[in-house]
Amino acid sequence: METKTTGYFNTIISEVIDFFSDVEYTGDYTPQRAILRINATYKDHRVFISELISPDYRKYTFYILKDNYVVAGFDNSQDIRAIKLKFKKPPDNDIDRLIPHLHLKNKTVLELTDEITLTDFINWIKVNIL
């Protein structure tokens, strides 16, 4: 898993360096999972990206903030609001399900999304952060 994931993470890092500024990143690898964390800047916004890859799933966060205000946050965490929005009344066994969603307006608005990639996030920024 490590060799494949390292290549994937290197591609992400390269894409981040090409688009953002002030890029800092760390990677952490074990046989069970790999984690990439990135902090960067886009114009006057702060950007936080993380990806966790395991044999069973991919968990991600792509956030852009202006000062301490969350402009947008894409993730697929086990967010109870996203689970309720998707399932209306979630069964007990769905509480740990990863649900792709988007936080807007300092996390006061939540929308369901498809799973996204770094490229999708960058394309969103190009359209929405002028």
C-alpha positions in Angstrom: 0.0 0.0 0.0 2.8 2.4 0.9 4.4 2.6 -2.6 1.0 3.2 -4.4 -0.1 5.7 -1.8 3.2 7.6 -1.8 2.9 8.1 -5.5 -0.7 9.3 -5.1 0.4 11.7 -2.3 3.3 13.0 -4.4 0.9 13.8 -7.2 -1.3 15.7 -4.7 1.7 17.6 -3.3 2.8 18.6 -6.8 -0.7 19.9 -7.7 -0.9 21.8 -4.4 2.5 23.5 -4.9 1.4 24.5 -8.5 -1.8 26.2 -7.3 -1.4 27.4 -3.8 1.4 29.3 -2.0 3.1 28.9 1.4 2.7 25.1 1.2 3.6 23.0 4.2 2.9 19.3 4.3 3.5 16.1 6.4 3.0 12.5 5.6 2.6 9.6 8.0 2.7 6.0 6.8 2.0 2.7 8.6 1.1 -0.7 7.1 -2.6 0.0 8.0 -3.0 3.6 6.7 -1.3 6.6 5.2 -2.1 10.3 6.1 -1.2 13.4 4.2 -1.8 16.8 5.9 -1.3 20.1 4.0 -1.5 23.7 5.0 -1.4 26.4 2.3 -2.5 29.8 1.3 -4.7 30.9 -1.6 -4.8 34.7 -2.0 -5.9 35.9 1.5 -7.4 32.5 2.5 -6.0 29.7 4.5 -6.3 26.2 3.1 -6.3 22.9 5.0 -6.2 19.5 3.2 -5.9 16.0 4.6 -6.3 12.6 3.1 -6.3 9.3 5.0 -5.9 6.2 2.9 -6.5 2.7 4.2 -7.2 -0.6 2.5 -10.9 -0.1 3.2 -11.6 3.6 2.6 -10.4 7.1 1.7 -11.2 9.8 4.1 -10.6 13.5 3.1 -11.0 17.1 4.2 -10.6 20.1 1.9 -11.2 23.4 3.8 -10.8 27.0 2.8 -11.0 29.8 5.5 -10.9 33.5 5.4 -9.5 34.6 8.8 -11.3 32.1 11.1 -14.5 31.9 8.9 -15.1 28.6 7.1 -15.8 29.6 3.5 -16.1 26.0 2.4 -15.3 22.7 3.8 -15.6 19.5 1.8 -15.2 16.2 3.7 -16.6 12.7 3.9 -16.5 12.3 7.7 -19.1 10.6 9.8 -21.0 13.8 10.3 -24.4 13.1 12.0 -26.0 16.1 10.2 -24.9 14.7 6.8 -26.1 11.2 7.7 -29.5 12.5 8.7 -29.7 14.6 5.6 -28.9 11.6 3.4 -31.0 9.0 5.2 -33.7 11.2 6.9 -33.8 8.7 9.8 -30.5 6.7 9.7 -30.5 3.1 10.7 -28.2 2.3 13.6 -25.6 0.6 11.4 -25.2 3.7 9.2 -23.9 6.0 11.9 -20.3 5.4 11.0 -20.8 5.7 7.2 -18.6 8.2 5.4 -20.9 10.7 3.7 -19.4 13.3 1.2 -20.7 16.7 2.0 -19.9 20.4 1.9 -20.0 22.9 4.8 -20.7 26.5 3.9 -21.2 29.8 5.7 -19.0 29.0 8.7 -20.5 25.5 8.9 -24.0 26.8 9.3 -25.1 25.3 5.9 -24.5 21.7 4.9 -25.0 20.1 1.5 -24.5 16.6 0.3 -22.0 16.2 -2.5 -20.4 13.5 -4.5 -17.0 12.3 -3.4 -14.4 14.9 -4.5 -10.7 15.0 -5.2 -8.1 17.8 -4.9 -8.7 18.7 -8.5 -12.4 19.1 -7.8 -11.6 21.3 -4.8 -9.2 23.5 -6.9 -11.9 23.9 -9.6 -14.4 24.9 -6.9 -12.0 27.5 -5.7 -11.4 28.9 -9.2 -15.1 29.5 -9.6 -16.1 30.6 -6.1 -13.1 32.5 -4.6 -12.5 35.6 -6.7 
